[in-house]
Amino acid sequence: MKLFQVTIPNDQHRKVVTVLQDDLKLENVTSIEARTSSIVTFRVEDEEMQGVLTVLQKMGVGVQFGFCDVMSLTPGTSISKIKRTKSGQVRLKRGIMQKSSDVGTAIPVAEIYAHIESSTTLSRDSIGMLFISSSIAGIGLAGDSPTCVVASMLLSPLMGPILGCSFGYAIRDRNMFLNGLSNELTALVITLMLGMILGIVLAPYADDLKWPTAEMRSRGQVVSLIFGAIVAALSGAGVALAESNANISSVVGTAIAAALLPPTVNCGICLSYAVIGPLFLPDYEETKKNVFFEIAVGSALLVWINIIFIYIAAVLVFKFKKVDKFQLIRNVDETQWQNLPKLGKTPRMRPSPPSNQFFAESTAAPPPPTFPDDNGGSNHPVKRRIRGPSEDDNDSPLHKMNSV
């Protein structure tokens, strides 16, 4: 369950509350009205959150005026009011969001954007992980160790930029698309160069390692391209679902790199060994050179086929989940977020003098008034309190109470 807290100017209060109560049929809307601004709070189910955000943004909340905060709530004593069909399927009660909870994102699009944007960026840490994962993959391919190859899959950061490309296309964000594309190409070039370096370093031990190993051959065969395309399409759909659903582990996204990192490293190793192999092996055969060239070309094709199918599948899933750019107010002028007027200051008590001078007479002030006593004297001065809010102050709480 999510708790919405909407802060808006007073002149927009009635319109927002009317839409929430009449159009969205929300029954737990409460509001607090201050001098210049109002705070409206209500609760909705997780699957309804994005629909409510879209309605509020279309009204201008967070775009032209005010702002909206969404907080997660732990289950308490409240029971959500939902409607069940005859078949037992849960349906949302509100007419504007009569959809199954299976469609739509379970977390805000802005949160998805922030997570994908962070994974798309090629930082120093991601480059470091790229070096580590490529080295592990190269050792696993050269030594025919499936364990090392699988370990490199889970460390590879190659999936983030592809996901950024697909998400950027889905929401028509040109900057995210181009950023993901450039970072993915850069990461692939780095991985390929690392594979070539490993091929040069390990070339003297090629006969001892019995190159090409089974792991190297399996990523250069034509049959692997067909199965690789199928796995890539399923993987792209899986990572898109994982990003749009908070209940699915994000490990799915990193595991998908299995279809990207090992073939790229394998391409670099085989390509470099095919070129420099004769320098280390006098009896290097031409047929063996052609074999390594074929494996390198097959690995390169496998990488690009996987990238294309991952991209297409992820875009289709994001479209199916109805991820829309309007749900993400990203390119709005930042000055439009500042239209909410500042809250006025409440009347404050004027500073009082120290306690030992509370009834002291000021030398600069005129003497306090006196009143006659029983004997006709006037020896009892009237004790005057330091002036606080009075009826003369238009902003004082006392004045407001009297005016009511």
C-alpha positions in Angstrom: 0.0 0.0 0.0 1.2 3.5 -0.8 0.6 6.8 1.0 0.2 9.9 -1.2 0.9 13.3 0.2 0.1 16.1 -2.2 1.1 19.7 -1.4 -0.7 22.2 -3.6 -1.8 25.9 -3.6 -5.1 26.7 -2.0 -6.6 27.8 -5.4 -6.0 24.2 -6.7 -7.3 22.4 -3.6 -10.9 22.0 -4.6 -10.1 20.8 -8.1 -7.7 18.2 -6.9 -9.9 16.9 -4.2 -12.9 16.7 -6.5 -11.0 14.6 -9.0 -9.7 12.3 -6.3 -13.1 11.7 -4.7 -15.4 11.9 -7.8 -13.3 10.5 -10.6 -11.0 8.1 -8.8 -13.6 7.2 -6.2 -11.1 7.5 -3.3 -12.8 7.3 0.0 -10.0 8.1 2.4 -9.0 11.6 1.2 -8.1 14.0 4.0 -6.8 17.5 3.6 -5.2 20.2 5.8 -5.5 23.8 4.6 -3.0 26.4 5.6 -2.7 30.1 4.7 -1.4 29.6 1.2 -1.1 25.9 0.7 -3.0 22.7 1.3 -1.8 19.1 2.0 -4.0 16.3 0.7 -3.3 12.7 1.9 -4.8 9.4 0.8 -3.9 5.7 0.4 -4.0 3.4 -2.6 -3.0 -0.1 -3.5 0.4 -0.7 -5.1 -1.1 -1.5 -8.5 -3.1 1.7 -8.5 -0.2 3.9 -7.7 0.9 4.7 -11.3 -2.6 5.4 -12.4 -3.1 7.9 -9.7 0.3 9.5 -10.4 -0.7 9.9 -14.1 -4.0 11.5 -13.3 -2.3 14.0 -10.9 0.4 14.9 -13.4 -2.2 15.5 -16.1 -3.9 17.9 -13.7 -0.6 19.7 -13.3 0.5 18.5 -9.9 4.3 18.4 -9.9 4.4 20.0 -13.3 2.8 23.4 -13.1 2.1 23.6 -9.3 2.8 21.8 -6.1 4.5 18.4 -5.7 3.5 14.9 -4.7 5.3 12.5 -2.4 4.6 8.7 -2.3 5.6 6.5 0.7 5.4 2.8 1.2 3.3 1.5 4.1 3.5 -1.7 6.0 0.3 -3.7 6.4 -1.7 -2.5 9.4 -5.3 -2.8 10.4 -6.8 -1.4 7.3 -8.4 -3.7 4.7 -8.3 -2.5 1.1 -11.7 -2.3 -0.7 -11.5 -4.3 -3.9 -14.0 -6.0 -6.1 -13.9 -9.6 -7.1 -15.4 -11.0 -10.2 -17.4 -14.2 -10.4 -14.3 -16.1 -11.5 -12.5 -14.9 -8.4 -10.1 -12.5 -10.2 -9.3 -9.4 -8.3 -10.4 -6.2 -10.0 -9.8 -2.6 -9.0 -12.9 -0.8 -7.8 -12.1 2.6 -9.2 -13.6 3.1 -12.7 -10.6 5.0 -14.1 -8.3 2.2 -13.4 -10.4 -0.9 -14.3 -7.4 -3.0 -15.2 -5.9 -6.2 -14.0 -2.9 -5.8 -11.7 -0.9 -7.9 -14.1 -0.7 -5.0 -16.5 1.2 -1.8 -15.5 4.3 -1.2 -13.5 4.3 -2.1 -9.8 6.8 0.7 -9.0 6.8 4.3 -10.2 8.2 4.9 -13.7 10.4 7.6 -12.2 12.0 5.0 -10.0 12.5 2.6 -12.9 14.1 5.5 -14.9 16.5 6.3 -12.1 17.6 2.7 -11.7 18.0 2.1 -15.4 19.8 5.4 -15.8 22.3 4.5 -13.1 23.0 1.1 -14.7 23.4 2.7 -18.1 26.2 5.0 -17.0 29.7 3.6 -17.7 31.4 4.6 -14.4 34.8 3.7 -13.1 33.3 0.9 -11.0 31.5 -0.6 -14.0 34.7 -0.5 -16.0 36.5 -2.2 -13.2 33.8 -4.9 -13.1 34.2 -5.2 -16.8 37.9 -5.9 -16.5 37.3 -8.4 -13.7 34.5 -10.3 -15.5 36.3 -10.3 -18.8 39.4 -11.8 -17.2 37.4 -14.5 -15.5 35.6 -15.3 -18.7 38.9 -15.5 -20.6 40.4 -17.8 -18.1 37.3 -20.0 -18.2 37.2 -20.1 -22.0 40.9 -20.8 -22.4 41.0 -23.4 -19.6 37.6 -25.0 -20.6 36.1 -24.2 -17.2 32.3 -23.7 -17.3 32.3 -22.6 -13.7 34.5 -19.5 -14.4 32.4 -18.7 -17.5 29.2 -18.7 -15.4 30.9 -16.6 -12.7 31.8 -14.0 -15.2 28.2 -13.8 -16.4 27.0 -12.7 -13.0 29.7 -9.9 -12.8 29.3 -8.5 -16.2 27.8 -4.9 -16.5 27.0 -5.2 -20.2 23.2 -5.6 -19.7 22.6 -2.1 -18.3 23.3 0.0 -21.4 21.1 -2.3 -23.6 18.3 -1.9 -21.1 18.8 1.8 -21.2 18.4 1.7 -25.0 15.2 -0.3 -24.9 13.7 1.8 -22.1 14.8 5.1 -23.8 13.0 3.9 -27.0 9.9 2.9 -25.1 9.5 6.3 -23.4 10.9 8.2 -26.4 13.9 9.5 -24.5 16.5 10.3 -27.1 19.2 11.1 -24.6 18.9 7.8 -22.7 18.8 5.8 -25.9 21.9 7.4 -27.3 23.7 7.2 -23.9 22.9 3.5 -23.6 24.0 2.9 -27.2 27.3 4.7 -26.9 28.1 3.1 -23.5 27.3 -0.4 -24.8 29.5 0.0 -27.8 32.3 1.3 -25.6 31.9 -1.6 -23.2 32.0 -4.1 -26.1 35.1 -2.6 -27.5 36.8 -2.8 -24.1 35.7 -6.4 -23.7 36.9 -7.3 -27.1 40.3 -5.7 -26.5 40.7 -7.5 -23.2 39.9 -10.8 -25.0 42.6 -10.0 -27.6 45.1 -9.3 -24.9 44.3 -12.6 -23.1 44.7 -14.4 -26.5 48.2 -12.9 -26.9 49.2 -13.7 -23.3 47.9 -17.3 -23.4 49.0 -18.0 -27.0 52.2 -19.8 -26.0 50.2 -22.3 -24.0 47.6 -23.0 -26.7 48.8 -26.5 -27.3 48.9 -27.4 -23.6 45.4 -26.0 -23.2 44.2 -27.8 -26.3 42.8 -24.9 -28.1 40.1 -24.5 -29.2 38.4 -25.8 -26.1 34.8 -27.0 -25.9 33.7 -23.7 -24.3 35.3 -21.8 -27.2 33.8 -24.0 -29.9 30.3 -23.9 -28.4 30.1 -20.1 -28.9 31.2 -20.1 -32.5 28.8 -22.7 -34.0 25.9 -21.8 -36.3 23.5 -23.9 -34.2 24.3 -21.8 -31.2 23.1 -18.7 -33.0 19.5 -20.0 -33.2 19.4 -21.1 -29.6 21.2 -17.9 -28.5 18.5 -15.8 -30.2 15.8 -17.6 -28.4 17.5 -17.3 -25.0 18.3 -13.6 -25.7 14.6 -12.8 -26.5 13.5 -14.6 -23.3 16.2 -12.8 -21.3 15.2 -9.4 -22.6 11.7 -10.0 -21.6 12.8 -11.2 -18.2 15.0 -8.2 -17.4 12.2 -5.8 -18.5 9.8 -7.5 -16.1 12.3 -7.5 -13.3 12.9 -3.7 -13.7 9.2 -2.9 -13.7 8.3 -5.1 -10.7 9.7 -4.6 -7.3 8.9 -8.2 -6.3 11.3 -9.8 -8.9 14.9 -9.9 -8.1 17.2 -7.7 -10.1 19.7 -10.5 -10.3 17.9 -11.5 -13.5 19.3 -8.5 -15.2 22.9 -9.3 -14.4 22.5 -13.0 -15.2 21.3 -12.1 -18.7 24.8 -10.9 -19.5 25.6 -14.6 -20.0 24.6 -14.1 -23.6 27.0 -11.1 -24.1 30.2 -11.2 -22.2 31.6 -14.8 -23.0 31.1 -14.6 -26.8 32.7 -11.1 -26.9 35.8 -12.3 -25.0 35.8 -15.5 -27.1 35.8 -13.4 -30.2 38.9 -11.4 -29.0 40.8 -14.5 -28.0 40.2 -16.4 -31.2 40.8 -13.4 -33.4 44.2 -12.5 -31.8 45.3 -16.2 -31.8 44.5 -16.6 -35.5 46.7 -13.6 -36.3 49.7 -14.2 -34.0 49.5 -18.0 -33.7 52.3 -18.5 -36.4 54.7 -16.5 -34.3 54.5 -18.9 -31.4 53.9 -22.2 -33.2 56.2 -23.1 -36.2 53.9 -25.9 -37.3 50.8 -23.7 -37.2 48.5 -24.9 -40.0 46.4 -22.8 -42.2 43.3 -24.9 -41.5 43.7 -24.2 -37.8 43.9 -20.5 -38.5 40.6 -20.7 -40.5 39.0 -22.6 -37.6 39.8 -19.8 -35.1 38.6 -17.2 -37.6 35.3 -19.0 -38.0 34.9 -19.2 -34.2 35.7 -15.5 -33.9 33.1 -14.6 -36.6 30.5 -16.9 -35.1 31.0 -15.4 -31.6 30.7 -11.8 -33.0 27.4 -12.8 -34.8 26.2 -14.4 -31.5 26.8 -11.2 -29.6 25.0 -8.9 -32.1 22.1 -11.3 -32.5 21.7 -11.5 -28.7 21.8 -7.7 -28.4 19.2 -7.2 -31.1 16.8 -9.8 -29.6 17.3 -8.6 -26.0 16.5 -5.0 -27.2 13.4 -5.9 -29.1 12.0 -8.2 -26.4 12.6 -5.5 -23.7 10.9 -2.8 -25.7 7.9 -5.0 -26.3 7.6 -5.7 -22.6 7.9 -2.1 -21.6 5.2 -1.3 -24.2 3.0 -4.1 -22.8 3.5 -2.7 -19.3 2.2 0.6 -20.6 5.3 2.6 -19.7 4.7 6.1 -21.0 6.9 9.1 -21.1 4.0 11.2 -19.6 4.3 9.2 -16.5 7.8 10.5 -16.2 8.0 14.2 -16.0 11.6 14.5 -17.0 12.0 17.2 -19.5 9.9 19.8 -17.7 11.5 23.2 -17.0 12.8 23.0 -13.4 11.3 26.5 -12.7 7.8 25.0 -13.1 8.4 23.0 -10.0 8.8 26.2 -7.9 5.3 27.6 -8.5 4.0 26.5 -5.2 3.8 29.7 -2.9 5.8 29.6 0.3 4.0 28.9 3.5 3.3 32.1 5.5 4.8 32.4 8.9 2.5 32.0 11.8 2.2 34.9 14.2 4.8 34.6 16.8 5.0 36.0 20.3 7.1 39.1 20.7 10.3 38.5 22.7 9.8 39.0 26.4 12.5 40.5 28.8 14.2 38.3 31.4 12.1 37.1 34.2 13.7 39.3 36.8 12.6 42.4 34.7 9.2 41.1 33.9 7.5 43.7 36.1 10.3 46.2 36.1 9.5 49.7 35.1 11.4 51.1 32.1 13.2 54.3 32.7 12.5 55.4 29.1 8.8 54.6 29.3 6.2 56.7 31.1 5.3 55.7 34.6 2.6 53.1 34.9 -0.9 54.2 35.5 -2.3 54.2 39.1 -5.7 53.8 40.6 -7.0 55.3 43.8 -7.1 53.1 46.9 -9.7 53.0 49.6 -8.1 56.1 51.3 -8.2 58.2 48.1 -4.5 57.5 47.4 -3.0 56.1 44.4 -0.1 54.0 45.6 -0.9 50.8 43.8 0.5 50.8 40.2 -1.2 48.6 37.6 1.1 45.8 36.7 1.4 45.8 32.9 2.5 42.6 31.0 4.8 42.9 28.0 2.5 43.2 25.0 1.8 40.0 23.0 -0.7 39.3 20.3 -3.8 41.4 20.8 -7.0 42.2 19.1 -5.3 44.9 17.1 -3.1 42.4 15.3 -4.9 41.2 12.2 -2.7 38.1 12.0 -3.1 37.1 15.7 -5.0 34.0 16.6 -7.2 36.1 18.9 -8.3 38.3 16.1 -9.2 35.3 14.0 -11.2 33.7 16.8 -13.2 36.9 17.3 -13.8 37.4 13.6 -15.3 33.9 13.5 
